[in-house]
Amino acid sequence: MKAIVIHADKSLHWEEVPTPTPGPDDVAIRVHATAINRADLMQRAGLYPPPPGASTILGLECAGEISALGANVAQWKVGDKVCALLAGGGYAETVVCPARHVLPVPAGFSFEQAAALPEVFATAFLNIYMEAHTQPGQKVLLHAGASGVGTAAIQLCQALGNPVFVTVGDQHKLDTCLQLGASAGHLRTGGDFESAVKAWAGSEGVHTILDPVGGNYFEQNIRLLASDGHLVIIGLMGGRSAPLDIGRLLVKRIRVVGSTLRSRSDASKADLIARLRTEVWPGFSTGRFRPIIHARYPITQAEQAMADVASNGTIGKVVMSVTLM
């Protein structure tokens, strides 16, 4: 098969590599589309190695058709149209993953649309509702609200009764977030977000903050949280360290959670996928949820596609179609 290979100079090439075979609890998927995540950019740069035992090929999600089954797999059949959460390997013609990490392509969705779903809806649901235990009516602050995770999170929060405030990079991104259901937002070019969020949230503060920025947002985040609030940090785009007022954590019983999806156990991911299938996936067939796709590229233009994501100008996902040779 062919896959994207990272050369020593960090350039990307569509080359022949060995075809993986499924283990007893796995499926093989003939990939029709995949999508770019910031973790892919970090891995390419040598900053985010795959977990032990995972494919070294880029790609944390895909959509396609099941092409082979492990001996223990009974819930899928060859030819099923699926999308999947991956620990790696999505930038290829074939990928192998645990059968319990696979979801059906929603009715009426293209493979490109389905490839834009698993990573971002899993990340948003996991961190807002499983890690932060957000309840209906509680307010949520989303940083990078126009990102893939942000646009998925806005839709989930709107459906589940959680008012959302977003921080974004420009007015077009803010307008998009408001159209998706965000209540209000703040442009990063307008300076610190703290006063704007306080004016929106009122004296009660926000219960949940989903933050891919880290360091230079940390102090403002802590001051904005309500009692028993949760700050879930999923990235470090703003640095790895920040001052911490431990007293504020104690007085308000605040929880700071560091969270990554890729490195979780197969069992943990399987539990998450099962909840997504029950609680989120029906919303795609009813139109309640939808993928937000900024651009589509062929897999042979992976360099350009990743540059698009790195530019920070995208809204939602960048997906790549895989042409089978």
DAVENQUI-V951120 format. One record per residue. SS is DSSP state (a for helix, b for strand, c for the rest). Layout:
<<SS> <SS>>
//
This chain:
<<c> <b> <b> <b> <b> <b> <c> <c> <c> <c> <c> <b> <b> <b> <b> <b> <c> <c> <c> <c> <c> <c> <c> <c> <c> <b> <b> <b> <b> <b> <b> <b> <b> <b> <b> <c> <c> <a> <a> <a> <a> <a> <a> <a> <c> <c> <c> <c> <c> <c> <c> <c> <c> <c> <c> <c> <c> <c> <c> <c> <b> <b> <b> <b> <b> <b> <b> <b> <b> <c> <c> <c> <c> <c> <c> <c> <c> <c> <c> <c> <b> <b> <b> <b> <b> <c> <c> <c> <c> <c> <c> <b> <c> <b> <b> <b> <b> <b> <a> <a> <a> <b> <b> <b> <c> <c> <c> <c> <c> <c> <a> <a> <a> <a> <a> <c> <c> <a> <a> <a> <a> <a> <a> <a> <a> <a> <a> <a> <a> <a> <a> <c> <c> <c> <c> <c> <c> <c> <c> <b> <b> <b> <b> <c> <c> <c> <b> <a> <a> <a> <a> <a> <a> <a> <a> <a> <a> <a> <a> <a> <c> <c> <c> <b> <b> <b> <b> <b> <c> <c> <a> <a> <a> <a> <a> <a> <a> <a> <a> <a> <c> <c> <c> <b> <b> <b> <b> <a> <a> <a> <c> <c> <c> <a> <a> <a> <a> <a> <a> <a> <a> <a> <a> <a> <c> <b> <b> <b> <b> <b> <b> <c> <c> <c> <a> <a> <a> <a> <a> <a> <a> <a> <a> <a> <b> <b> <b> <b> <b> <b> <b> <b> <b> <c> <c> <c> <c> <c> <c> <c> <c> <c> <c> <c> <c> <a> <a> <a> <a> <a> <a> <a> <c> <c> <b> <b> <b> <b> <c> <c> <c> <c> <c> <c> <c> <a> <a> <a> <a> <a> <a> <a> <a> <a> <a> <a> <a> <a> <a> <c> <c> <a> <a> <a> <a> <a> <c> <c> <c> <c> <c> <c> <b> <b> <b> <b> <b> <b> <a> <a> <a> <a> <a> <a> <a> <a> <a> <a> <a> <a> <c> <c> <c> <c> <c> <b> <b> <b> <b> <b> <b> <c> <c> <c> <c>>
//
